[in-house]
């Protein structure tokens, strides 16, 4: 049974996937994120206010990038947990230790 479906892909995971595939964010405007990729002749547009991303959009984009849904999930799983926060962006509360 194939468990690699193109549905229920979170916005964060899909954005990491696009970056890992070599896409670069050109701009964001009006609730849309616009990416460009050297393989694709047109911009890749995803809505930034809908989470998870609808299945038909995911399928269309991975079709542009010539990637299967199985490969997409493998790439997403590799990029999980790679988010790093800078020390300067950490929240400071009453009990936070000062340097």
Backbone as XML, in Angstrom:
<?xml version="1.0"?>
<chain id="A" units="angstrom">
  <residue number="1" name="UNK">
    <atom name="N" x="0.835" y="-1.177" z="0.000"/>
    <atom name="CA" x="0.000" y="0.000" z="0.000"/>
    <atom name="C" x="0.885" y="1.247" z="0.000"/>
  </residue>
  <residue number="2" name="UNK">
    <atom name="N" x="0.543" y="2.183" z="-0.836"/>
    <atom name="CA" x="1.317" y="3.412" z="-0.953"/>
    <atom name="C" x="0.844" y="4.427" z="0.085"/>
  </residue>
  <residue number="3" name="UNK">
    <atom name="N" x="1.712" y="4.799" z="0.998"/>
    <atom name="CA" x="1.362" y="5.783" z="2.028"/>
    <atom name="C" x="1.861" y="7.172" z="1.672"/>
  </residue>
  <residue number="4" name="UNK">
    <atom name="N" x="2.500" y="7.313" z="0.531"/>
    <atom name="CA" x="3.041" y="8.605" z="0.114"/>
    <atom name="C" x="1.994" y="9.348" z="-0.698"/>
  </residue>
  <residue number="5" name="UNK">
    <atom name="N" x="1.104" y="10.025" z="-0.004"/>
    <atom name="CA" x="0.053" y="10.784" z="-0.671"/>
    <atom name="C" x="0.450" y="12.253" z="-0.744"/>
  </residue>
  <residue number="6" name="UNK">
    <atom name="N" x="-0.130" y="12.934" z="-1.682"/>
    <atom name="CA" x="0.179" y="14.355" z="-1.852"/>
    <atom name="C" x="-0.779" y="15.236" z="-1.057"/>
  </residue>
  <residue number="7" name="UNK">
    <atom name="N" x="-1.580" y="14.630" z="-0.193"/>
    <atom name="CA" x="-2.495" y="15.426" z="0.616"/>
    <atom name="C" x="-1.894" y="15.643" z="2.002"/>
  </residue>
  <residue number="8" name="UNK">
    <atom name="N" x="-2.412" y="16.623" z="2.686"/>
    <atom name="CA" x="-1.984" y="16.963" z="4.043"/>
    <atom name="C" x="-0.510" y="17.344" z="4.142"/>
  </residue>
  <residue number="9" name="UNK">
    <atom name="N" x="-0.009" y="18.071" z="3.178"/>
    <atom name="CA" x="1.349" y="18.599" z="3.238"/>
    <atom name="C" x="1.264" y="19.980" z="3.881"/>
  </residue>
  <residue number="10" name="UNK">
    <atom name="N" x="1.950" y="20.147" z="4.997"/>
    <atom name="CA" x="1.878" y="21.440" z="5.680"/>
    <atom name="C" x="2.619" y="22.502" z="4.870"/>
  </residue>
  <residue number="11" name="UNK">
    <atom name="N" x="2.240" y="23.727" z="5.097"/>
    <atom name="CA" x="2.846" y="24.856" z="4.387"/>
    <atom name="C" x="4.342" y="24.951" z="4.688"/>
  </residue>
  <residue number="12" name="UNK">
    <atom name="N" x="4.722" y="24.767" z="5.933"/>
    <atom name="CA" x="6.130" y="24.861" z="6.319"/>
    <atom name="C" x="6.952" y="23.780" z="5.635"/>
  </residue>
  <residue number="13" name="UNK">
    <atom name="N" x="6.433" y="22.539" z="5.673"/>
    <atom name="CA" x="7.156" y="21.429" z="5.044"/>
    <atom name="C" x="7.284" y="21.628" z="3.543"/>
  </residue>
  <residue number="14" name="UNK">
    <atom name="N" x="6.236" y="22.129" z="2.901"/>
    <atom name="CA" x="6.282" y="22.301" z="1.453"/>
    <atom name="C" x="7.230" y="23.433" z="1.062"/>
  </residue>
  <residue number="15" name="UNK">
    <atom name="N" x="7.289" y="24.479" z="1.878"/>
    <atom name="CA" x="8.231" y="25.562" z="1.595"/>
    <atom name="C" x="9.671" y="25.069" z="1.708"/>
  </residue>
  <residue number="16" name="UNK">
    <atom name="N" x="9.950" y="24.235" z="2.726"/>
    <atom name="CA" x="11.285" y="23.654" z="2.868"/>
    <atom name="C" x="11.607" y="22.753" z="1.685"/>
  </residue>
  <residue number="17" name="UNK">
    <atom name="N" x="10.609" y="22.003" z="1.219"/>
    <atom name="CA" x="10.790" y="21.130" z="0.060"/>
    <atom name="C" x="11.156" y="21.945" z="-1.174"/>
  </residue>
  <residue number="18" name="UNK">
    <atom name="N" x="10.445" y="23.050" z="-1.407"/>
    <atom name="CA" x="10.727" y="23.882" z="-2.574"/>
    <atom name="C" x="12.155" y="24.434" z="-2.521"/>
  </residue>
  <residue number="19" name="UNK">
    <atom name="N" x="12.572" y="24.891" z="-1.365"/>
    <atom name="CA" x="13.933" y="25.426" z="-1.213"/>
    <atom name="C" x="14.960" y="24.323" z="-1.441"/>
  </residue>
  <residue number="20" name="UNK">
    <atom name="N" x="14.694" y="23.142" z="-0.896"/>
    <atom name="CA" x="15.614" y="22.013" z="-1.067"/>
    <atom name="C" x="15.719" y="21.604" z="-2.538"/>
  </residue>
  <residue number="21" name="UNK">
    <atom name="N" x="14.656" y="21.787" z="-3.303"/>
    <atom name="CA" x="14.653" y="21.451" z="-4.727"/>
    <atom name="C" x="15.321" y="22.533" z="-5.573"/>
  </residue>
  <residue number="22" name="UNK">
    <atom name="N" x="15.676" y="23.669" z="-4.974"/>
    <atom name="CA" x="16.374" y="24.717" z="-5.702"/>
    <atom name="C" x="15.507" y="25.902" z="-6.091"/>
  </residue>
  <residue number="23" name="UNK">
    <atom name="N" x="14.291" y="25.956" z="-5.589"/>
    <atom name="CA" x="13.409" y="27.090" z="-5.883"/>
    <atom name="C" x="13.778" y="28.256" z="-4.974"/>
  </residue>
  <residue number="24" name="UNK">
    <atom name="N" x="13.629" y="29.457" z="-5.479"/>
    <atom name="CA" x="13.910" y="30.661" z="-4.698"/>
    <atom name="C" x="12.651" y="31.504" z="-4.625"/>
  </residue>
  <residue number="25" name="UNK">
    <atom name="N" x="12.392" y="32.044" z="-3.429"/>
    <atom name="CA" x="11.219" y="32.892" z="-3.264"/>
    <atom name="C" x="11.504" y="34.248" z="-3.888"/>
  </residue>
  <residue number="26" name="UNK">
    <atom name="N" x="10.660" y="34.630" z="-4.836"/>
    <atom name="CA" x="10.813" y="35.917" z="-5.513"/>
    <atom name="C" x="10.162" y="37.024" z="-4.692"/>
  </residue>
  <residue number="27" name="UNK">
    <atom name="N" x="8.913" y="36.763" z="-4.292"/>
    <atom name="CA" x="8.174" y="37.775" z="-3.535"/>
    <atom name="C" x="7.006" y="37.121" z="-2.815"/>
  </residue>
  <residue number="28" name="UNK">
    <atom name="N" x="6.393" y="37.884" z="-1.933"/>
    <atom name="CA" x="5.146" y="37.463" z="-1.306"/>
    <atom name="C" x="4.230" y="38.678" z="-1.316"/>
  </residue>
  <residue number="29" name="UNK">
    <atom name="N" x="3.020" y="38.451" z="-1.804"/>
    <atom name="CA" x="2.084" y="39.563" z="-1.859"/>
    <atom name="C" x="0.661" y="39.044" z="-1.811"/>
  </residue>
  <residue number="30" name="UNK">
    <atom name="N" x="-0.156" y="39.705" z="-1.040"/>
    <atom name="CA" x="-1.573" y="39.385" z="-0.997"/>
    <atom name="C" x="-1.900" y="37.963" z="-0.589"/>
  </residue>
  <residue number="31" name="UNK">
    <atom name="N" x="-1.131" y="37.378" z="0.316"/>
    <atom name="CA" x="-1.403" y="36.028" z="0.768"/>
    <atom name="C" x="-0.876" y="34.945" z="-0.145"/>
  </residue>
  <residue number="32" name="UNK">
    <atom name="N" x="0.002" y="35.291" z="-1.063"/>
    <atom name="CA" x="0.593" y="34.318" z="-1.968"/>
    <atom name="C" x="2.114" y="34.396" z="-1.902"/>
  </residue>
  <residue number="33" name="UNK">
    <atom name="N" x="2.742" y="33.232" z="-1.988"/>
    <atom name="CA" x="4.197" y="33.154" z="-2.063"/>
    <atom name="C" x="4.557" y="32.768" z="-3.481"/>
  </residue>
  <residue number="34" name="UNK">
    <atom name="N" x="5.485" y="33.502" z="-4.080"/>
    <atom name="CA" x="5.865" y="33.270" z="-5.472"/>
    <atom name="C" x="7.318" y="32.807" z="-5.508"/>
  </residue>
  <residue number="35" name="UNK">
    <atom name="N" x="7.525" y="31.628" z="-6.099"/>
    <atom name="CA" x="8.855" y="31.033" z="-6.225"/>
    <atom name="C" x="9.228" y="30.910" z="-7.692"/>
  </residue>
  <residue number="36" name="UNK">
    <atom name="N" x="10.534" y="30.862" z="-7.946"/>
    <atom name="CA" x="11.017" y="30.568" z="-9.298"/>
    <atom name="C" x="11.956" y="29.376" z="-9.206"/>
  </residue>
  <residue number="37" name="UNK">
    <atom name="N" x="12.003" y="28.620" z="-10.288"/>
    <atom name="CA" x="12.868" y="27.440" z="-10.358"/>
    <atom name="C" x="13.426" y="27.359" z="-11.765"/>
  </residue>
  <residue number="38" name="UNK">
    <atom name="N" x="14.705" y="26.999" z="-11.923"/>
    <atom name="CA" x="15.302" y="26.966" z="-13.261"/>
    <atom name="C" x="14.630" y="25.989" z="-14.225"/>
  </residue>
  <residue number="39" name="UNK">
    <atom name="N" x="14.027" y="24.897" z="-13.719"/>
    <atom name="CA" x="13.367" y="23.919" z="-14.584"/>
    <atom name="C" x="11.995" y="24.378" z="-15.073"/>
  </residue>
  <residue number="40" name="UNK">
    <atom name="N" x="11.383" y="25.280" z="-14.328"/>
    <atom name="CA" x="9.994" y="25.671" z="-14.585"/>
    <atom name="C" x="9.972" y="27.032" z="-15.271"/>
  </residue>
  <residue number="41" name="UNK">
    <atom name="N" x="9.223" y="27.124" z="-16.366"/>
    <atom name="CA" x="9.170" y="28.361" z="-17.147"/>
    <atom name="C" x="8.214" y="29.404" z="-16.577"/>
  </residue>
  <residue number="42" name="UNK">
    <atom name="N" x="7.417" y="29.034" z="-15.619"/>
    <atom name="CA" x="6.454" y="29.969" z="-15.043"/>
    <atom name="C" x="6.660" y="30.033" z="-13.537"/>
  </residue>
  <residue number="43" name="UNK">
    <atom name="N" x="6.149" y="31.044" z="-12.865"/>
    <atom name="CA" x="6.325" y="31.115" z="-11.415"/>
    <atom name="C" x="5.520" y="30.024" z="-10.699"/>
  </residue>
  <residue number="44" name="UNK">
    <atom name="N" x="6.038" y="29.583" z="-9.569"/>
    <atom name="CA" x="5.338" y="28.623" z="-8.722"/>
    <atom name="C" x="4.673" y="29.431" z="-7.620"/>
  </residue>
  <residue number="45" name="UNK">
    <atom name="N" x="3.350" y="29.356" z="-7.551"/>
    <atom name="CA" x="2.598" y="30.185" z="-6.613"/>
    <atom name="C" x="1.850" y="29.287" z="-5.637"/>
  </residue>
  <residue number="46" name="UNK">
    <atom name="N" x="2.030" y="29.565" z="-4.332"/>
    <atom name="CA" x="1.255" y="28.870" z="-3.315"/>
    <atom name="C" x="0.627" y="29.906" z="-2.398"/>
  </residue>
  <residue number="47" name="UNK">
    <atom name="N" x="-0.514" y="29.553" z="-1.837"/>
    <atom name="CA" x="-1.201" y="30.467" z="-0.926"/>
    <atom name="C" x="-0.609" y="30.309" z="0.470"/>
  </residue>
  <residue number="48" name="UNK">
    <atom name="N" x="-0.300" y="31.423" z="1.089"/>
    <atom name="CA" x="0.350" y="31.378" z="2.394"/>
    <atom name="C" x="-0.639" y="31.325" z="3.551"/>
  </residue>
  <residue number="49" name="UNK">
    <atom name="N" x="-1.918" y="31.413" z="3.264"/>
    <atom name="CA" x="-2.913" y="31.416" z="4.335"/>
    <atom name="C" x="-3.741" y="30.138" z="4.376"/>
  </residue>
  <residue number="50" name="UNK">
    <atom name="N" x="-3.431" y="29.156" z="3.544"/>
    <atom name="CA" x="-4.140" y="27.887" z="3.557"/>
    <atom name="C" x="-3.168" y="26.794" z="3.972"/>
  </residue>
  <residue number="51" name="UNK">
    <atom name="N" x="-3.497" y="26.142" z="5.100"/>
    <atom name="CA" x="-2.640" y="25.089" z="5.629"/>
    <atom name="C" x="-3.522" y="23.936" z="6.077"/>
  </residue>
  <residue number="52" name="UNK">
    <atom name="N" x="-3.358" y="22.731" z="5.594"/>
    <atom name="CA" x="-2.370" y="22.224" z="4.652"/>
    <atom name="C" x="-2.669" y="22.662" z="3.220"/>
  </residue>
  <residue number="53" name="UNK">
    <atom name="N" x="-1.683" y="22.508" z="2.371"/>
    <atom name="CA" x="-1.822" y="22.900" z="0.970"/>
    <atom name="C" x="-2.735" y="21.907" z="0.271"/>
  </residue>
  <residue number="54" name="UNK">
    <atom name="N" x="-3.695" y="22.371" z="-0.526"/>
    <atom name="CA" x="-4.592" y="21.465" z="-1.230"/>
    <atom name="C" x="-3.832" y="20.484" z="-2.138"/>
  </residue>
  <residue number="55" name="UNK">
    <atom name="N" x="-4.361" y="19.288" z="-2.231"/>
    <atom name="CA" x="-3.698" y="18.206" z="-2.943"/>
    <atom name="C" x="-3.450" y="18.534" z="-4.409"/>
  </residue>
  <residue number="56" name="UNK">
    <atom name="N" x="-4.399" y="19.169" z="-5.084"/>
    <atom name="CA" x="-4.222" y="19.450" z="-6.510"/>
    <atom name="C" x="-3.077" y="20.428" z="-6.759"/>
  </residue>
  <residue number="57" name="UNK">
    <atom name="N" x="-2.826" y="21.331" z="-5.818"/>
    <atom name="CA" x="-1.719" y="22.279" z="-5.966"/>
    <atom name="C" x="-0.383" y="21.551" z="-5.782"/>
  </residue>
  <residue number="58" name="UNK">
    <atom name="N" x="-0.319" y="20.690" z="-4.770"/>
    <atom name="CA" x="0.905" y="19.913" z="-4.528"/>
    <atom name="C" x="1.216" y="19.050" z="-5.751"/>
  </residue>
  <residue number="59" name="UNK">
    <atom name="N" x="0.214" y="18.365" z="-6.285"/>
    <atom name="CA" x="0.425" y="17.494" z="-7.445"/>
    <atom name="C" x="0.882" y="18.280" z="-8.664"/>
  </residue>
  <residue number="60" name="UNK">
    <atom name="N" x="0.313" y="19.456" z="-8.863"/>
    <atom name="CA" x="0.701" y="20.283" z="-9.998"/>
    <atom name="C" x="2.157" y="20.736" z="-9.881"/>
  </residue>
  <residue number="61" name="UNK">
    <atom name="N" x="2.558" y="21.158" z="-8.702"/>
    <atom name="CA" x="3.916" y="21.662" z="-8.517"/>
    <atom name="C" x="4.947" y="20.542" z="-8.611"/>
  </residue>
  <residue number="62" name="UNK">
    <atom name="N" x="4.669" y="19.383" z="-7.999"/>
    <atom name="CA" x="5.647" y="18.297" z="-8.111"/>
    <atom name="C" x="5.698" y="17.752" z="-9.534"/>
  </residue>
  <residue number="63" name="UNK">
    <atom name="N" x="4.615" y="17.920" z="-10.283"/>
    <atom name="CA" x="4.634" y="17.566" z="-11.703"/>
    <atom name="C" x="5.551" y="18.520" z="-12.474"/>
  </residue>
  <residue number="64" name="UNK">
    <atom name="N" x="5.494" y="19.816" z="-12.169"/>
    <atom name="CA" x="6.400" y="20.792" z="-12.790"/>
    <atom name="C" x="7.859" y="20.427" z="-12.507"/>
  </residue>
  <residue number="65" name="UNK">
    <atom name="N" x="8.135" y="20.023" z="-11.257"/>
    <atom name="CA" x="9.497" y="19.732" z="-10.832"/>
    <atom name="C" x="9.944" y="18.315" z="-11.202"/>
  </residue>
  <residue number="66" name="UNK">
    <atom name="N" x="9.057" y="17.546" z="-11.798"/>
    <atom name="CA" x="9.329" y="16.171" z="-12.221"/>
    <atom name="C" x="9.785" y="15.307" z="-11.055"/>
  </residue>
  <residue number="67" name="UNK">
    <atom name="N" x="9.014" y="15.365" z="-9.967"/>
    <atom name="CA" x="9.287" y="14.605" z="-8.755"/>
    <atom name="C" x="8.018" y="13.825" z="-8.401"/>
  </residue>
  <residue number="68" name="UNK">
    <atom name="N" x="8.184" y="12.591" z="-7.935"/>
    <atom name="CA" x="7.021" y="11.816" z="-7.500"/>
    <atom name="C" x="6.662" y="12.214" z="-6.065"/>
  </residue>
  <residue number="69" name="UNK">
    <atom name="N" x="5.461" y="11.853" z="-5.646"/>
    <atom name="CA" x="5.055" y="12.182" z="-4.278"/>
    <atom name="C" x="5.904" y="11.412" z="-3.269"/>
  </residue>
  <residue number="70" name="UNK">
    <atom name="N" x="6.345" y="10.215" z="-3.624"/>
    <atom name="CA" x="7.222" y="9.439" z="-2.741"/>
    <atom name="C" x="8.554" y="10.162" z="-2.532"/>
  </residue>
  <residue number="71" name="UNK">
    <atom name="N" x="9.143" y="10.666" z="-3.624"/>
    <atom name="CA" x="10.395" y="11.417" z="-3.512"/>
    <atom name="C" x="10.202" y="12.701" z="-2.717"/>
  </residue>
  <residue number="72" name="UNK">
    <atom name="N" x="9.048" y="13.357" z="-2.914"/>
    <atom name="CA" x="8.759" y="14.581" z="-2.180"/>
    <atom name="C" x="8.752" y="14.310" z="-0.680"/>
  </residue>
  <residue number="73" name="UNK">
    <atom name="N" x="8.077" y="13.243" z="-0.245"/>
    <atom name="CA" x="8.009" y="12.934" z="1.182"/>
    <atom name="C" x="9.372" y="12.554" z="1.746"/>
  </residue>
  <residue number="74" name="UNK">
    <atom name="N" x="10.192" y="11.870" z="0.951"/>
    <atom name="CA" x="11.541" y="11.531" z="1.424"/>
    <atom name="C" x="12.365" y="12.789" z="1.656"/>
  </residue>
  <residue number="75" name="UNK">
    <atom name="N" x="12.242" y="13.762" z="0.759"/>
    <atom name="CA" x="12.959" y="15.032" z="0.909"/>
    <atom name="C" x="12.424" y="15.806" z="2.113"/>
  </residue>
  <residue number="76" name="UNK">
    <atom name="N" x="11.106" y="15.816" z="2.288"/>
    <atom name="CA" x="10.509" y="16.515" z="3.426"/>
    <atom name="C" x="10.969" y="15.893" z="4.732"/>
  </residue>
  <residue number="77" name="UNK">
    <atom name="N" x="11.015" y="14.565" z="4.793"/>
    <atom name="CA" x="11.448" y="13.893" z="6.028"/>
    <atom name="C" x="12.906" y="14.183" z="6.338"/>
  </residue>
  <residue number="78" name="UNK">
    <atom name="N" x="13.732" y="14.352" z="5.302"/>
    <atom name="CA" x="15.142" y="14.696" z="5.519"/>
    <atom name="C" x="15.292" y="16.107" z="6.073"/>
  </residue>
  <residue number="79" name="UNK">
    <atom name="N" x="14.402" y="17.020" z="5.664"/>
    <atom name="CA" x="14.522" y="18.414" z="6.093"/>
    <atom name="C" x="13.818" y="18.673" z="7.418"/>
  </residue>
  <residue number="80" name="UNK">
    <atom name="N" x="13.078" y="17.699" z="7.953"/>
    <atom name="CA" x="12.392" y="17.899" z="9.241"/>
    <atom name="C" x="13.421" y="18.136" z="10.333"/>
  </residue>
  <residue number="81" name="UNK">
    <atom name="N" x="13.141" y="19.076" z="11.201"/>
    <atom name="CA" x="14.013" y="19.341" z="12.333"/>
    <atom name="C" x="15.264" y="20.124" z="11.996"/>
  </residue>
  <residue number="82" name="UNK">
    <atom name="N" x="15.314" y="20.722" z="10.811"/>
    <atom name="CA" x="16.510" y="21.475" z="10.440"/>
    <atom name="C" x="16.343" y="22.972" z="10.665"/>
  </residue>
  <residue number="83" name="UNK">
    <atom name="N" x="15.241" y="23.364" z="11.260"/>
    <atom name="CA" x="15.022" y="24.778" z="11.517"/>
    <atom name="C" x="15.894" y="25.229" z="12.680"/>
  </residue>
  <residue number="84" name="UNK">
    <atom name="N" x="16.637" y="26.276" z="12.462"/>
    <atom name="CA" x="17.507" y="26.801" z="13.509"/>
    <atom name="C" x="17.071" y="28.221" z="13.842"/>
  </residue>
  <residue number="85" name="UNK">
    <atom name="N" x="17.018" y="28.506" z="15.127"/>
    <atom name="CA" x="16.694" y="29.854" z="15.561"/>
    <atom name="C" x="17.961" y="30.558" z="15.976"/>
  </residue>
  <residue number="86" name="UNK">
    <atom name="N" x="18.037" y="31.803" z="15.653"/>
    <atom name="CA" x="19.174" y="32.596" z="16.081"/>
    <atom name="C" x="18.967" y="33.008" z="17.530"/>
  </residue>
  <residue number="87" name="UNK">
    <atom name="N" x="20.049" y="33.179" z="18.227"/>
    <atom name="CA" x="19.968" y="33.550" z="19.637"/>
    <atom name="C" x="19.298" y="34.906" z="19.811"/>
  </residue>
  <residue number="88" name="UNK">
    <atom name="N" x="19.466" y="35.791" z="18.851"/>
    <atom name="CA" x="18.898" y="37.131" z="18.969"/>
    <atom name="C" x="17.389" y="37.136" z="18.794"/>
  </residue>
  <residue number="89" name="UNK">
    <atom name="N" x="16.821" y="36.096" z="18.185"/>
    <atom name="CA" x="15.383" y="36.072" z="17.955"/>
    <atom name="C" x="14.635" y="35.319" z="19.044"/>
  </residue>
  <residue number="90" name="UNK">
    <atom name="N" x="15.354" y="34.762" z="20.018"/>
    <atom name="CA" x="14.703" y="34.027" z="21.093"/>
    <atom name="C" x="13.890" y="34.988" z="21.953"/>
  </residue>
  <residue number="91" name="UNK">
    <atom name="N" x="12.763" y="34.504" z="22.465"/>
    <atom name="CA" x="11.915" y="35.338" z="23.308"/>
    <atom name="C" x="12.563" y="35.535" z="24.665"/>
  </residue>
  <residue number="92" name="UNK">
    <atom name="N" x="12.387" y="36.700" z="25.183"/>
    <atom name="CA" x="12.916" y="37.012" z="26.506"/>
    <atom name="C" x="11.737" y="37.181" z="27.462"/>
  </residue>
  <residue number="93" name="UNK">
    <atom name="N" x="11.727" y="36.418" z="28.510"/>
    <atom name="CA" x="10.692" y="36.544" z="29.516"/>
    <atom name="C" x="11.273" y="37.001" z="30.836"/>
  </residue>
  <residue number="94" name="UNK">
    <atom name="N" x="10.467" y="36.978" z="31.866"/>
    <atom name="CA" x="10.933" y="37.406" z="33.194"/>
    <atom name="C" x="12.047" y="36.521" z="33.702"/>
  </residue>
  <residue number="95" name="UNK">
    <atom name="N" x="11.924" y="35.223" z="33.434"/>
    <atom name="CA" x="12.876" y="34.279" z="33.997"/>
    <atom name="C" x="14.036" y="33.940" z="33.059"/>
  </residue>
  <residue number="96" name="UNK">
    <atom name="N" x="14.111" y="34.611" z="31.924"/>
    <atom name="CA" x="15.197" y="34.326" z="30.970"/>
    <atom name="C" x="16.525" y="34.790" z="31.549"/>
  </residue>
  <residue number="97" name="UNK">
    <atom name="N" x="17.520" y="33.965" z="31.367"/>
    <atom name="CA" x="18.841" y="34.313" z="31.879"/>
    <atom name="C" x="19.476" y="35.359" z="30.999"/>
  </residue>
  <residue number="98" name="UNK">
    <atom name="N" x="20.042" y="36.357" z="31.623"/>
    <atom name="CA" x="20.727" y="37.407" z="30.869"/>
    <atom name="C" x="22.193" y="37.072" z="30.801"/>
  </residue>
  <residue number="99" name="UNK">
    <atom name="N" x="22.800" y="37.427" z="29.689"/>
    <atom name="CA" x="24.228" y="37.149" z="29.494"/>
    <atom name="C" x="25.078" y="38.196" z="30.133"/>
  </residue>
</chain>
